Amino acid sequence: MLKRPVFLFVFLMLFCQASLKAQKLSIDSLFTVIHNAPTFELKYEAAIVADYQVYTYNRDQVRLDSMNAILSKLLQVARKNNDTSHIADLLYRKGVLYYTNSKNDSSIYFLNESLRLYILLKDQSNIASCYQRLYLSNLNLNHFHTAVDYIFKGIEISTQLHDTVALNGAYYQLARMYFDRKREPQKAIEYFQKSTNFYEYSWEIRNCYIAELYLQLQKPDSALYLLEQAKPILKSTAPFQPPYYFRALATYYQYTGMLDSASFYLLKAIDGLQQVHQEHNSARCYYQLGEIAFKQNNLILAENYFLMAELLAIRHSRYFLLPDIYFSLSVLYGKIHAPEKAYSMFTNYKIVMDSLKKTEATDFLISTDLRYQFSVKEEQMRQEKLKKEFEMQALVKQKKQTRIYTIGGIAAILFFGVYGFYDLRKRKKNESLQALANERLRISRDLHDDLGASLSSISVFSSAIKQKLHNKETQEAEKLLDRMSTDAQDMVTGMSEMVWTISPHHDTIENLTDRLHVYAAGILTAKHILFHVQCDEDLKNKKLPMILRKNIFLIFKESINNAAKYSDASEVNLIILKKGNRFIAEITDNGKGFITAVQSDKNEINGNGLINMRQRASEIESQLEISSAPNKGTSVRLECLLPKIGEN
């Protein structure tokens, strides 16, 4: 017989599932149910329901972060219990969650980890699911060849299992690729037709896509017939479905020249997508609105729509839309006689086209991401400045009106008070501007030091290679090409780390441990070295200042590099904890160790890498202790005061 708390919880779970189907229970209530569940199994079952609810209806950032925290806690319990099946499932769900959150690198990492476990478990069905999700994450990073390889691996397994649901899902995703990225309507129609009766996407949605494809093939009658067949989608209980019909109908009206009707339904589609937190699908709608405004000779509105489409395409990794956007902006600026902007947009168009033709478009994506971060910061500063100016004008006006009706003495006091307040605000503003200028100077200096040296070496190598080829010294030229390739990759890695350091979205200790975990997985896996991270729960959500986060990351990055290169270890562990009012992080390995400077009675530290680590620790006023001995492994311990770490 069930104990009373368990019985009550089971009853509550059944009520939750029934209410979710009727869309009456909020996701926040379901999170409460998960936290109050008495056993791991009940928490896990409730988390599956919540995960589906978040993925389908509640894709806002707060709930995505809450769901990620729940999955992380369950994953810790599963690992403690050595429950391989649940570990694999939770890793898979975290991978899907990171994909939903447009964090494709993290998504690929967790999906690969779950794939490894599913292969050990010989779980063919879930192996196929992993391949399908790896296809989507790699596709967002423009790794087309890798993505297509994964999807066909999944199709092969699903065919062997006679899993029609998985097959229909795979063909649907292939159809979307040919629809959005490859622009091959015949292939897209073929795969959409194979994806009949896919359980998550009704046949009405499929007809909406095929209708747009028929318009590309200049078959408006066929498109109109499919749109009539898709009308039942407007009565769907799933709120994410009607926007697809509105977009397809708007495309038909745009094709037939009914531009006002096309604009109306595109705006309805955007509104519907925003309500279900699918802003990433709005970029193409804004681009179509820009085209319509351009045709109507409303150039200012067209420019705003194109720029909004560019912003959404970059924010949500929809880089395949950028060529059309930049080309249209180039034409628009040419029409309004803005040659510099037109040339800039056409240059962007050429860069994007060249980048998208390659499997790896890393250089361009990093530059656009960095430019996006700066543009967001500048826009926030501009809005804040306008707000302060408005508040100041209102305050000054109020003070003037009050001064008219007061006696001379009170008027003098108010005058000096207003003057002092204005002077204080001005000084604070100047201090803020100076801090911003210093930060920009530091970033400029880092870019000059890192990228300048790399680009200079590449330029020198290019000239040397040209001379070697002229002298028919092919082998020497190949060696120089290898060195130039290594410098270019180092430059890309440095830019990636700089973007990560600047971004305010990566300022928690959990973000830092995730970054170290991803980096360690890439470098230690090749050496067959296991890497484990353990972090106190009450530290995960604490925020780190940018300079502190940067130096901690670089210290432990150097430690991981040293372990990979010199330790001959089989395991590396990173522990982060709080002791009193102090923050402590320690990384250890079980390798062969080395003789430290203290042990060898030397006055200098062994190696430039260790010197840099101590210098970085000194910059953030932290204590760094490096302990090692032959055949006893190595330990690097960093300790600093907890007040240096901010709260959420």
C-alpha positions in Angstrom: 0.0 0.0 0.0 1.3 3.5 -0.8 2.3 5.7 2.0 0.0 8.7 2.4 2.4 11.5 1.0 3.2 9.3 -2.0 -0.4 8.6 -2.6 -1.3 12.3 -2.4 1.5 13.2 -4.8 0.4 10.5 -7.3 -3.1 12.0 -7.2 -1.6 15.5 -7.7 0.4 14.3 -10.7 -2.6 12.8 -12.3 -4.5 16.1 -11.8 -1.5 18.0 -13.2 -1.4 15.9 -16.4 -5.2 16.2 -17.0 -5.0 20.0 -16.4 -2.1 20.4 -18.7 -4.0 18.8 -21.5 -6.8 21.3 -20.9 -4.1 24.1 -20.6 -5.5 25.2 -17.2 -2.4 24.6 -15.0 0.5 27.0 -15.3 4.0 25.8 -15.8 5.0 27.5 -12.5 2.6 25.3 -10.6 4.1 22.2 -12.2 7.6 23.4 -11.1 6.2 23.5 -7.6 5.0 19.9 -8.0 8.5 18.8 -9.1 10.2 20.4 -6.1 7.7 18.8 -3.6 7.9 15.3 -5.1 9.1 12.8 -2.4 11.2 10.5 -4.7 13.5 10.8 -7.7 11.2 8.7 -9.9 8.3 11.0 -9.3 10.4 14.1 -9.8 11.7 12.6 -13.1 8.2 11.8 -14.4 7.0 15.3 -13.5 10.0 16.9 -15.2 9.2 15.0 -18.4 5.7 16.7 -18.4 7.2 20.1 -17.6 9.9 19.7 -20.3 7.2 19.1 -22.9 5.1 22.0 -21.6 8.1 24.4 -21.7 9.2 23.2 -25.2 5.7 23.5 -26.7 4.1 26.6 -25.0 6.5 28.5 -22.6 9.8 29.1 -24.4 10.6 32.3 -22.5 14.1 32.7 -21.0 13.1 32.5 -17.3 11.3 29.1 -17.7 14.1 27.7 -19.9 16.6 28.6 -17.2 14.3 27.1 -14.5 13.9 23.9 -16.5 17.7 23.7 -17.0 18.3 24.0 -13.3 15.8 21.2 -12.6 17.4 18.9 -15.1 20.8 19.6 -13.7 19.7 18.7 -10.2 18.1 15.4 -11.4 21.3 14.6 -13.4 23.4 15.0 -10.2 21.1 12.5 -8.4 21.2 10.1 -11.3 25.0 10.2 -11.4 25.2 9.7 -7.7 23.0 6.6 -8.1 25.0 5.4 -11.1 21.7 5.2 -13.1 23.0 5.1 -16.7 19.6 5.0 -18.3 18.3 8.2 -16.5 21.7 9.9 -17.0 21.4 9.4 -20.8 17.8 10.6 -20.9 18.6 13.8 -18.8 21.7 14.6 -20.9 19.5 14.3 -24.0 16.9 16.6 -22.6 19.5 19.2 -21.6 20.9 19.0 -25.2 17.4 19.7 -26.6 16.9 22.5 -24.1 20.2 24.2 -25.1 19.1 23.9 -28.8 15.8 25.6 -27.9 17.8 28.4 -26.2 20.0 28.8 -29.3 23.2 27.5 -27.5 24.1 25.1 -30.2 27.7 24.3 -29.0 26.4 23.3 -25.6 23.6 21.3 -27.2 26.0 19.3 -29.3 28.2 18.5 -26.3 25.3 17.1 -24.2 23.8 15.3 -27.1 27.1 13.6 -27.9 27.4 12.6 -24.2 23.9 11.1 -24.3 24.6 9.4 -27.6 27.7 7.7 -26.1 25.6 6.3 -23.2 22.7 5.2 -25.5 25.3 3.3 -27.7 26.5 1.5 -24.5 22.9 0.7 -23.6 22.2 -0.4 -27.2 19.1 1.7 -27.2 18.6 2.1 -31.0 15.4 4.2 -30.8 17.1 6.9 -28.7 20.3 6.7 -30.8 18.1 7.7 -33.8 16.6 10.6 -31.7 20.1 11.8 -30.8 21.2 11.8 -34.4 18.1 13.8 -35.4 18.8 16.5 -32.7 22.5 16.6 -33.6 21.4 17.3 -37.1 19.4 20.4 -36.0 22.2 21.8 -33.8 24.9 21.3 -36.4 22.6 22.8 -39.1 22.3 26.0 -37.0 26.1 26.2 -37.0 26.1 25.8 -40.8 27.9 22.4 -40.5 25.8 21.1 -43.4 27.8 18.0 -44.3 27.9 16.9 -40.6 24.2 17.6 -40.2 23.1 15.7 -43.2 25.3 12.7 -42.2 23.6 12.6 -38.8 20.0 12.8 -40.2 20.6 9.9 -42.6 22.2 7.8 -39.9 19.0 8.4 -37.9 16.8 7.5 -40.9 18.8 4.3 -41.4 18.2 3.2 -37.8 14.5 4.2 -37.8 14.0 2.3 -41.1 15.4 -0.8 -39.4 13.1 -0.3 -36.4 10.0 0.5 -38.6 9.6 3.6 -36.5 7.3 5.7 -38.7 7.0 8.6 -36.2 10.8 9.1 -36.2 11.0 8.7 -40.0 8.3 11.3 -40.5 10.1 13.7 -38.1 13.4 13.2 -39.9 11.9 13.8 -43.4 10.1 16.9 -42.0 13.4 18.3 -40.8 15.1 17.5 -44.2 12.2 19.3 -45.9 12.7 22.4 -43.7 16.4 22.5 -44.6 15.7 22.5 -48.4 12.9 25.0 -47.8 14.8 27.5 -45.6 18.5 27.1 -46.5 19.0 25.2 -49.8 16.1 26.9 -51.7 15.3 23.7 -53.6 11.5 23.6 -53.8 11.2 20.3 -55.6 13.3 18.4 -53.0 11.5 20.2 -50.1 8.1 19.1 -51.5 9.3 15.5 -51.9 10.4 15.3 -48.2 7.3 17.2 -46.9 5.2 14.6 -48.7 7.2 11.8 -47.0 6.6 13.4 -43.6 2.8 12.7 -43.7 1.1 12.4 -40.3 4.1 13.5 -38.3 2.7 13.6 -34.7 3.9 17.0 -33.7 3.2 18.9 -36.9 -0.2 18.4 -38.5 -0.8 17.9 -42.2 -2.2 21.4 -42.3 1.2 22.9 -41.4 2.8 20.7 -44.1 0.3 22.1 -46.6 1.2 25.7 -45.6 4.9 25.0 -46.3 4.1 23.2 -49.6 1.8 26.1 -50.6 4.8 28.6 -50.3 6.9 26.2 -52.3 4.3 26.1 -55.1 4.5 29.9 -55.2 8.3 29.6 -55.7 7.5 27.2 -58.6 5.0 29.8 -60.0 1.9 27.6 -59.4 -0.5 29.9 -57.5 -3.6 27.7 -58.2 -2.0 24.7 -56.5 -0.9 26.9 -53.6 -4.4 28.4 -53.2 -5.9 24.9 -53.2 -3.5 23.8 -50.3 -4.3 26.9 -48.3 -8.0 26.1 -48.5 -7.2 22.6 -47.3 -5.2 24.0 -44.4 -7.9 26.3 -43.1 -8.8 24.0 -40.2 -5.5 25.0 -38.6 -7.2 28.2 -37.5 -9.4 26.2 -35.0 -6.3 24.3 -33.6 -5.9 24.2 -29.8 -2.1 24.4 -30.3 -1.4 28.2 -30.4 1.9 27.7 -32.4 0.0 26.4 -35.5 -2.1 29.4 -36.8 1.0 31.7 -37.5 2.2 29.3 -40.1 -1.1 29.6 -42.0 -1.0 33.4 -41.7 2.5 33.5 -43.1 1.7 31.2 -46.1 -1.5 33.2 -46.8 0.5 36.5 -46.7 3.1 35.0 -49.1 0.2 34.2 -51.5 -1.2 37.7 -51.3 2.3 39.1 -51.9 2.7 36.9 -55.0 -0.6 38.1 -56.4 0.1 41.8 -55.7 -2.4 42.3 -52.8 0.3 43.9 -50.7 -2.0 45.4 -48.0 -3.5 42.0 -47.2 0.0 40.5 -47.2 1.2 43.0 -44.7 -1.9 42.4 -42.5 -1.4 38.7 -42.3 2.4 38.9 -41.8 1.8 41.2 -38.8 -0.7 38.6 -37.5 1.9 35.9 -37.9 4.5 37.9 -36.0 2.1 38.5 -33.2 1.2 34.8 -32.9 4.8 33.8 -32.9 5.6 36.2 -30.2 2.8 34.9 -28.0 4.2 31.4 -28.1 7.8 32.6 -27.6 8.9 31.6 -31.2 10.5 34.9 -32.1 13.2 33.0 -34.0 10.6 32.3 -36.8 9.7 36.0 -37.1 12.9 37.1 -39.0 11.6 35.9 -42.4 8.2 37.7 -41.8 10.0 41.0 -41.1 12.0 40.5 -44.3 8.8 40.0 -46.3 7.3 43.1 -44.7 10.4 45.0 -45.8 10.0 43.8 -49.4 6.4 44.9 -49.4 7.2 48.4 -48.0 10.0 48.7 -50.6 7.5 47.9 -53.4 5.1 50.5 -52.0 8.0 53.1 -52.0 7.8 53.4 -48.2 11.6 53.3 -47.8 11.9 54.3 -44.2 9.5 51.6 -43.1 11.3 49.1 -45.4 14.6 49.9 -43.8 13.2 49.4 -40.3 11.8 46.0 -41.3 15.0 44.8 -42.9 17.1 45.9 -39.9 14.7 44.1 -37.6 15.0 41.0 -39.7 18.8 41.2 -39.6 18.7 41.6 -35.7 16.5 38.5 -35.3 18.5 36.5 -37.8 21.8 37.1 -36.0 20.2 36.7 -32.5 18.7 33.3 -33.3 21.4 31.9 -35.7 19.3 32.2 -38.8 22.3 33.2 -40.8 20.9 31.7 -44.1 18.5 34.7 -44.2 21.3 37.3 -44.1 22.3 37.3 -47.8 18.8 38.4 -48.9 18.6 41.0 -46.1 21.9 42.6 -46.9 21.3 42.6 -50.7 17.9 44.2 -50.2 19.4 46.8 -47.8 22.1 47.5 -50.4 19.5 48.2 -53.1 17.5 50.3 -50.7 20.4 52.5 -49.7 21.4 52.9 -53.4 17.9 54.1 -54.1 18.0 56.8 -51.4 21.5 57.9 -52.5 23.4 56.6 -49.5 26.4 55.1 -51.4 28.5 54.4 -48.3 25.7 52.4 -46.6 24.9 50.7 -49.9 28.6 49.6 -50.3 28.8 48.4 -46.7 25.7 46.3 -47.1 26.9 44.8 -50.4 30.2 44.0 -48.7 28.3 42.2 -45.9 26.3 40.3 -48.6 29.5 39.1 -50.3 31.1 38.1 -46.9 28.0 36.1 -45.9 27.7 34.4 -49.2 31.4 33.3 -49.1 31.0 32.2 -45.5 27.8 30.1 -46.0 29.5 28.3 -48.9 32.0 26.8 -46.4 31.3 24.1 -43.9 32.8 26.3 -41.1 31.8 30.0 -41.1 33.4 30.7 -37.7 35.1 34.0 -38.5 32.0 35.7 -39.8 29.7 34.3 -37.1 32.0 35.5 -34.3 32.3 39.0 -35.9 28.5 39.3 -36.3 27.9 38.1 -32.7 30.4 40.6 -31.4 28.9 43.4 -33.4 25.4 42.4 -32.1 26.6 42.5 -28.5 28.0 46.0 -29.0 24.9 47.2 -30.8 22.7 46.0 -28.0 24.9 47.7 -25.4 24.9 51.0 -27.3 21.1 50.9 -27.8 20.7 50.3 -24.0 22.9 53.3 -23.2 21.1 55.5 -25.7 17.7 54.6 -24.2 19.0 55.2 -20.6 20.4 58.6 -21.6 17.1 59.7 -23.2 15.3 58.5 -20.0 17.7 60.5 -17.8 17.4 63.6 -20.0 13.6 63.4 -19.9 13.6 63.0 -16.1 16.0 65.9 -15.7 13.9 68.2 -17.9 10.8 67.3 -15.8 12.6 67.9 -12.6 14.0 71.3 -13.7 10.5 72.4 -14.9 9.0 71.5 -11.6 11.7 73.3 -9.6 11.2 76.5 -11.7 7.4 76.5 -11.1 7.9 76.0 -7.4 10.6 78.8 -7.2 8.1 81.3 -8.6 5.8 80.9 -5.6 8.4 80.8 -2.8 10.3 83.5 -1.0 13.8 84.5 -1.9 15.5 82.5 0.7 13.8 79.3 -0.2 14.4 80.0 -3.9 18.1 80.4 -3.2 18.2 77.1 -1.3 16.4 75.3 -4.1 18.8 76.9 -6.7 21.9 75.6 -4.9 20.2 72.3 -4.3 19.4 71.8 -8.0 22.8 73.0 -9.0 24.5 70.6 -6.7 22.3 67.7 -7.8 23.0 68.5 -11.5 26.7 68.7 -10.8 26.6 65.3 -9.0 24.7 63.7 -11.9 27.1 65.3 -14.4 30.2 63.9 -12.5 28.6 60.5 -12.3 27.8 60.6 -16.0 31.4 61.6 -16.8 32.7 58.8 -14.6 30.4 56.3 -16.4 31.6 57.6 -19.8 35.2 57.3 -18.7 34.7 53.8 -17.4 33.1 52.9 -20.8 36.0 54.5 -22.6 38.5 52.6 -20.5 36.7 49.3 -21.2 36.6 50.0 -25.0 40.3 50.9 -24.9 41.0 47.6 -23.1 39.0 45.6 -25.7 40.7 47.6 -28.5 44.1 46.8 -27.0 43.3 43.1 -26.7 42.1 43.0 -30.3 45.3 44.7 -31.4 47.6 42.5 -29.4 45.9 39.2 -30.2 44.5 39.7 -33.7 47.2 42.1 -34.9 50.0 39.7 -34.2 48.1 36.8 -35.8 47.2 38.7 -38.9 50.7 40.1 -39.2 52.1 36.5 -39.0 49.6 35.3 -41.6 50.6 38.2 -43.9 54.3 37.3 -43.5 53.6 33.6 -44.1 51.6 34.5 -47.2 54.5 36.4 -48.7 56.9 33.6 -47.8 54.6 30.9 -49.3 54.3 33.0 -52.5 58.1 33.1 -52.7 58.5 29.3 -51.9 56.0 28.4 -54.6 57.8 30.7 -57.1 61.0 28.8 -56.2 59.1 25.5 -56.5 59.8 24.6 -52.8 56.5 22.8 -52.3 57.3 21.1 -49.0 58.5 24.3 -47.4 55.3 26.0 -48.6 53.1 23.3 -47.1 54.9 23.7 -43.7 54.2 27.4 -43.8 50.6 26.8 -44.7 50.2 24.5 -41.7 51.7 27.2 -39.4 49.4 29.8 -41.0 46.3 27.5 -40.4 47.4 27.1 -36.8 47.6 30.9 -36.3 44.2 31.4 -37.9 42.6 28.8 -35.6 44.3 30.4 -32.5 42.9 33.7 -33.6 39.3 32.2 -33.9 39.7 30.6 -30.4 40.9 33.9 -28.9 37.9 35.8 -30.4 35.5 33.2 -29.1 36.9 33.5 -25.6 36.8 37.4 -25.8 33.1 37.3 -26.9 32.3 34.9 -24.0 34.1 37.2 -21.5 32.3 40.3 -22.7 28.8 38.8 -22.8 26.6 39.6 -19.7 24.7 36.4 -20.3 27.7 34.3 -19.1 28.3 35.9 -15.7 27.4 33.1 -13.3 29.6 30.5 -11.8 27.5 27.8 -13.5 28.2 29.5 -16.9 31.9 29.4 -16.0 31.9 25.7 -15.1 29.9 24.9 -18.2 32.5 26.7 -20.3 35.4 24.9 -18.6 33.5 21.6 -19.1 33.0 22.2 -22.8 36.7 23.3 -23.2 38.0 20.3 -21.2 35.9 17.8 -23.1 37.4 19.0 -26.4 41.0 18.8 -25.2 41.0 15.9 -22.7 38.8 13.5 -24.6 41.5 13.2 -27.3 43.9 12.1 -24.6 41.4 9.7 -23.1 41.3 11.7 -19.8 38.1 11.8 -17.8 36.9 15.2 -16.5 34.6 15.8 -13.6 33.1 19.0 -12.2 31.6 19.5 -8.7 30.1 22.8 -7.7 28.2 23.8 -4.5 24.5 24.4 -5.4 24.4 27.8 -3.5 27.3 29.1 -5.7 26.0 28.2 -9.1 23.7 31.3 -9.5 26.2 33.8 -8.1 27.5 36.3 -10.6 31.2 37.1 -11.3 32.6 40.5 -12.4 34.0 40.3 -16.0 37.7 40.7 -14.9 37.3 38.0 -12.2 35.5 35.6 -14.6 38.1 36.1 -17.3 41.1 35.5 -15.1 39.6 32.4 -13.3 38.8 30.9 -16.7 42.3 31.5 -18.1 44.0 30.1 -14.9 42.1 26.9 -15.1 42.3 26.7 -18.9 46.1 26.8 -18.5 45.8 24.0 -15.8 43.7 21.8 -18.2 46.2 22.4 -21.0 49.1 21.4 -18.7 47.3 18.3 -17.6 46.6 17.3 -21.2 50.2 17.9 -22.4 52.4 16.8 -19.5 50.5 14.8 -16.8 49.8 11.4 -18.4 46.8 11.4 -16.1 43.6 9.3 -16.5 41.4 11.7 -14.6 41.1 15.4 -13.9 38.7 16.8 -11.3 37.5 20.4 -10.7 35.8 21.3 -7.4 34.2 24.7 -6.6 33.0 25.3 -3.1 32.4 28.0 -0.4 34.3 27.9 2.9 33.1 30.6 5.3 33.3 33.8 3.4 35.8 32.5 0.9 35.4 31.2 -2.7 37.6 28.1 -3.4 38.3 26.4 -6.7 40.7 23.5 -7.0 41.7 21.3 -10.0 43.6 18.1 -9.5 44.9 15.2 -11.6 46.3 11.8 -10.9 49.2 12.1 -13.3 53.0 11.8 -12.9 53.4 15.3 -11.3 56.6 17.4 -11.4 59.1 19.1 -9.1 57.9 22.6 -8.2 60.2 25.7 -7.8 59.9 25.5 -4.0 60.9 21.8 -3.9 63.9 22.4 -6.2 65.2 25.4 -4.1 64.9 27.8 -7.1 63.8 31.4 -7.0 61.8 31.3 -10.2 58.6 29.5 -11.1 58.7 26.6 -13.5 57.6 27.7 -16.9 55.9 30.8 -18.4 52.5 29.2 -18.1 52.7 29.0 -14.3 54.1 32.6 -14.2 51.1 33.8 -16.1 48.8 31.9 -13.8 50.3 33.6 -10.7 50.1 37.0 -12.4 46.4 36.5 -13.2 45.7 35.5 -9.6 47.5 38.6 -8.4 45.3 40.8 -10.7 42.2 39.6 -8.9 43.8 39.7 -5.4 43.5 35.9 -5.0 45.7 33.3 -3.5 47.0 30.6 -5.9 48.7 27.5 -4.6 50.3 24.9 -7.0 51.2 21.6 -5.4 52.9 18.7 -7.1 55.3 15.8 -6.6 56.7 13.0 -8.8 54.1 10.3 -9.3 51.6 12.0 -6.9 49.7 14.2 -9.4 49.2 18.0 -9.4 46.8 20.3 -7.6 46.1 24.0 -8.5 44.0 25.8 -5.8 42.6 29.3 -6.2 41.1 31.2 -3.2 39.5 34.6 -2.9 37.1 36.6 -0.7 33.4 35.8 -1.4 32.3 39.5 -1.4 34.1 39.8 -4.8 31.3 37.6 -6.2 27.9 39.2 -6.9 24.5 37.9 -6.3 21.7 37.3 -8.8 
